[in-house]
Amino acid sequence: MSTVELVKQTLVKAGTSFSEGKIRAYQRAIAEEENEHSKWVLESILENAIVADKNHSPLCDDSGIPHLFLEIGGNRTLSAELIADIEEGVRQGLKEMPGRPMGILGDDKQRLDQSAGLDPRSEGVEPSPLLIKRVEGDVLRLHIIMQGGGPAIRGITYRVFHRHSLQTVIDEIVARASEGVAQLGCTPCTVAIGIGRSQFEAASLMMEAQVYGDYDRQSDLEEEITRRINETDVGPLGLHGKHSVLATFMKVGPQRASGVRIVSIRPCCCFEPRIASVDL
């Protein structure tokens, strides 16, 4: 099968299905939820995901912007031709799914004020810049993450004065994430967090956290953040209950000897992370 076809199928899978881990997370939440209305919301979200997967239809009307994360290891190489094939596969995947037309036409000024109008084509939505990570083994693996607008609006990248205290950093993350979760609406969330030395690095680590996050296994810090946000009692769709957050995915990168930590937080909506992977 060609690279273009593999990438096309992977994008459709990312935008139309839950991972097995996320399905298990919803099943656990449904079994634990005592609020009748919140339990119904959780059941409806999971039912929607099952139907979307069966019909290969988008999980949400906001079908998302493709974000590309490429792992490369061993003697594998990355060529301009391969990048072009990946981009073509993304275009074909957006057309087949189909993605919601969200591309904006025009020059810099027109794209900012939307004065040139909307590109009517699903494939007119351009992917984000390609993130590349060197890994062990003979691997060339592409992860496609479909990122919606609501979490982007409620997300934040900022600095934390750590005061040489881990708890200070975690407390600040919980406070900022809890605010975003409460304002999002499309809960329960998966909170994605990256901590780095710059805004670019923190945001990249936040994306990496979505790639490697595991609903079935949380670190002590991830469990603490999840537990404390759930104690805010936002609940599914703001209806209160035990599950404002299903899980926390956090990636901590190298740190600078300074008084601050740069933190990027994305309160991923009830359908996110929408992700699928393929070996090329």
N, C-alpha and C positions, 0 to 999 in steps of 0.2 A: 504494500500500500504506500502511496506517495506521502511525502511530508505534508503537503497541502491538505490531503484528505485526512490524515491523522490529526492535524491541528483543528480542522473544521469539526470533526467529530468530538474532539476534546472540549472545544468551546461550547458546543451544544450540550454536552453532558454537564459542564460546569453551571450553565444557566438553567438547567431543567431538572436537576436531581440533588438529593441530599446524600452525603456520604453515609456509610453504614454506622460510623461513630456518632454522627449527628442524630440519626434515627434512634439509636439506643439512648442518647441523651434525652430526646423527647419522650421516649417510652418511660424512662425513669421519672422524668418530671410529671408525666400524667399519673403515674402510680402514686407519687408522693403528694400531689396537689390536693388540698382540701377545699379550696374555694371553688364552688360549683361552676361559676361563670368562667373563671380562669382555666379550669380543667377543660371546659368546652373549647376555649380558644386554642389551647395546646393540641387538643385532638383535631381541631379543624386545620391547623397549620400542618400537622403531620399528614392528614388526609389529602390536603392540597398538594403536598410534596409527592405523595404516592401517585396521584393522578397526573401531575406534571411529568414525572418520570415515565409513566406508561405512555403518555401521549407525545412525549418529547416537546412539550410546550413550556414557555418560561414560568419559573416559579412565581414571578411577580411582574406587574405591569412595568415597573422600573427594572428593565432587564439588565442594566448595569454597563459600566465602562470596562473593557478588557484590560486587565493588568497582567503583565507577563513576567514570569520569574524563571530563569533558566539556570539549571545546575550543569556544570561541565567538569569532567575529571579525566584522569588518565591521559591518553594520547588523542582524545577527541578534539576536533577543531571546530571553530565557528567562522563561517564564511559569510560574505555579503549575500551570496546566493541563498544560503540557508535562512538568513534573516528575511530575505524577500519572500521565500516560501512560507515562513511562519506568518508574515503579515498578510499574505494572500489567503492562507488558511483561516485566519481571523476574519477577514472580510467575508469569505464564503460561509463561515459559521454564523456570523451575524445575520446574513441574508437567509440562511436556512432555518434558524431557530424560530421566528425571526426576532432580532433585537428591536427595541423601540427606537424609532428615529430620534436621535438627540444631537446629531452633528449640527454645528452652526456655521453658516457660510460667511464668506467675506474676509477682509483684511483684519489687522489687529484691532482697530477701533470698532469695526462692524461686528466682530466676534464678541467684543466686550459688551456692546449695547444691543446685540442681536438685531441690528437694523437691516441686515441683508437676508434675514429669514433663516428658516430651518432646512437642512438637507433632508429631503423626503425619503432617502434610502436608508434602510437599516444598516447597510455596510458603510454608510457615511460616518459612522462613529469610529474615530481613530483610537487605537490602543494607546495606553500610556507608554513612556519610555521603557525599554527592556532592562530589567535588573538581572545581573549575572553573578553567580556564586560558584567559586571553585570548590569541588568536593572530592572525596576519596573514591577510587574505583573507576572503571571504564564506563562512565555515565554521561549521557547527554539527555537530560530530562527537562521537559517544559511543563510548568504549572501555569494554568490560566485561572485568574481570580476575577470574577465579575463584581465590580464595586458600584453600589447604588448611591443615590444622591443624599438620602436622609442621613445615613451615618457620616458622610463627608461633611454635612452641615453641622452635625453635633460633635464631630471629632475635634481634637486640639493637639497642637505641638507647642510645647512651652518649656521654660526652665524651672527647675526645683532647686532651691537652696537646701542642700542635704544636711548641713550642720553635723557632718560625720555620723549621721544616724540613719540606719536602714529604715527604721520605723517612720522617720520623718518623710522619707521618699514614699513609702507605702501609704501613709496617711494622706499625702497630697494626691496620689493616684486615685485612691478610693473616693476622695472628695470630688475631684474633677470628673471621674468616670460616673459617679452616682448622679451628678448633675446632667451629664449627657444622656444617660439611660432614662432619667425621669422626663427629659424633654423630647426624646426620640419618638415615642408612640408605638413603634413596631417592635415591641418586646414580646418574648424574652430575647435578650442580647447574648452575643458572644463578644466579650471585651478583648480587643487585640491591642497589645502594648509593646512598644519598642523603646529602649533606653540606650542612647548613644552619646557621642561627643558633639554632634552638630544636628541641625534640623534635618538635613538630608539623611544622615546616618540613622537617626531615630525613626524617621518615617520608613526608611528601607527595612529596618529591623521589625517595625510593626507589620510590614507586609510579610516578612519572613516568618513572623510568629503565626500568621494565618496559614502559611504553607505547612509548618511543622506541628501546629497545635494538635492536641489529642484530647478528645472528649472523655475518654476512658481513663486517662491518667493525668492528674494535675500535680504540679509541684506544691510545696508547702506555701510558697508566696502566692501562687495562682489560686489555691484553695482559700487562702485568707481573703484575697480581694473579692472572689466570688461570694463568699459567705457574707462579708460586710456589705456588699452592694445589695444582696438579697434581703438583708435586714432592713433596708429602706422601704420595703413593702410596696414597690411600684407594681410589680406583677405583670402578667401577660396583658398587653394592650392597656396598661395602666389600671387594671381592674383589681389590683392588690393580689396577694398570694405569695407563695414561697419562691417563685421563679421569675425574678426580674432579669436574672442572668443564668444561662445554662453552664457557662464555663468562662475561664479567663485563659487567653493564650499570651504569654509574655516572653520576649526575647531580649536579653541583656547583652550588649556588645562591649567592646573595649571602652574604658572610661579615662577621662582626662584628669590629671591632678589639679583640681580646681574646686571652687565652692559650689558648683552647680552640676546638675544632671539634666540632660535634654531628654524630655519624655514626649512620646507621640502616642495618643490614645484614640482608638476608633471603636465606638460602641456599635459593633456590627448588628444589623437588624435580625429579626427572627429567621430570615432566609439565608443570612450570611454566616460565615464565609461561603460563597458559592464558588467552589474550586474543583478542578479536575486536572489530572496529570497524565503525561504520555512520554514514553521513551522514544527518542528520535534516532 
